[in-house]
Amino acid sequence: MNDLTPVNPVAMTVFIAFFVLVTVIGFFAARWKRGDMTQLHEWGLGGRQFGTVISWFLVGGDFYTAYTVIAVPALVYSVGAYGFFALPYTIIVYPFVFAVMPKLWKIAHAKNHITAADYVQGEYGGKWFPAAIALTGIVATMPYIALQLVGMQVVIKGLGVTGEMPLIVAFVILALYTYASGLRAPAMIAFVKDIMIYIVVIAAVWLIPSKLGGYAHVFDAADTYFKAKGGATGIILKPTQFTAYASLALGSALAAFMYPHTMTAVLSSSSANTVRKNAIFLPAYTLLLGLIALLGYMAIAAGVHVKSASDMVPALFNTLFPSWFVGFAAAAIAISALVPAAIMSIGAANLFTRNLWRPLVSPSITPEGEASTAKMVSLVVKFGALLFIVFLPTQYAIDLQLLGGVWILQIFPAIVFSLYTRRFNTPGLFVGWLVGIVLGTGLAISQGLKPVYALHLGDAVYPLYIGLIALAANIVVSLAISIVTPRRAAVAV
């Protein structure tokens, strides 16, 4: 496939029609489950009133993003079985959510916490450690938003449209309806997005193999391709990849619900029981993810050749599907960028307002002032990500997102361990966080911003996810300092 695809009027018309539909829904959302948008918990958490069905779509729409739909099959297309680490990761994560998040929700609801850093401030007091937690969340989220733009950019390019203007228009619209409707907008749009993605994936995994001679031929073609390619690729994991694969899955699972966007989606639920039910039903998305990953093998069997692996999914659809379906699939993936980007910008804005601006700059700010500040920050965050993509190479966003995973994992002890024990205190957790951030960043830079580090123990070498290595150091340091310093006292509410 050439880099430049001719514009297909039918595909473009279908794409624009669904984009307009989503825009209308986004602006209408402010009238749905009405609330006082001058209050941050209404704008930024949807009034904490989303039941099981809405939360299921919201968390799914927030967790399985446009970049997931583009990047997971692209990784499988490039390296084979190793790219499937996202599957065990999304299996491990839900028992964790079932066990931990309802407990966190109860405390957050009782004490009116809107962010994870609010919870840390409520448990440990002070303002600098919660500010460090908030800053970690914001910095880790920014490249994640930028990657949603990358996903949208790829599908727009697949429709034959070049240049940045379509991306800018899409994100101006996103910024306006998020400003007006808050979390209600992505919650409503998530219904449309998820239904569209399910249709696209089910059609693809049913029809594409039938056009390529069945799944047996798809896997045979992929196997032949990777054997010829050589190196650490193949449709079966090599023994040297086992520890890297397992640690990436575990580390990613532990980090997943520390991000501001997933935390926001959980805290917007109407009850702890809603969170538990979603942990039970959300694995349906893992099945979907496994099917999406198979598109990587299908592209190999279809003889798709692209300069950048990220262009693989649009190229595959352009090769095998009629124009109207290409437009529908492109719209589904683009909308899959809008939902998480909106929630991410809201989550980052909530953190900035509640845990940086209010305690450090404006302690006397009113609730209305908080909501107004968060709305403005959500605009700044989105346009910051847009400028990132327009003016800097995409690779920077990908590299920073890998670092973001390492960084966000370092807030895990402060949030999760404090739910179960009072043994950890502020000095221990603060120093542990700093050690984890510095070590994780240093190891990642030493590996050229790759996520895996080869740990040498005696004569054995164990490639491990850097985030998990940094987290282990974080925990050891946090515990050691907490043991030799006074146990934390309860903080008055």
Secondary structure, 3 states (H helix, E strand, C coil): CCCCCCCCHHHHHHHHHHHHHHHHHHHHHHHCCCCCCCCHHHHHHHHHCECHHHHHHHHHHHHCCHHHHHHHHHHHHHHEHHHHHHHHHHHHHHHHHHHHHHHHHHHHHHCCCCCHHHHHHHHHCCCHHHHHHHHHHHHHHHHHHHHHHHHHHHHHHHCCCCCCHHHHHHHHHHHHHHHHHCCHHHHHHHHHHHHHHHHHHHHHHHHHHHHHCCHHHHHHHHHHHHHHHCCCCECCCCHHHHHHHHHHHHHHHHHHCCCHHHHHHHHCECCHHHHHHHHHHCHHHHHHHHHHHCHHHHHHHCCCCCCCHHHHHHHHHHHHCCHHHHHHHHHHHHHHHHHHHHHHHHHHHHHHHHHHHHHHCCCCCCHHHHHHHHHHHHHHHHHHHHHHHHHCCHHHHHHHHHHHHHHHHHHHHHHHHHHCCCCCCHHHHHHHHHHHHHHHHHHHHHCCCCCEEEEEECCEEEEEEHHHHHHHHHHHHHHHHHHHCCCCCCCCC
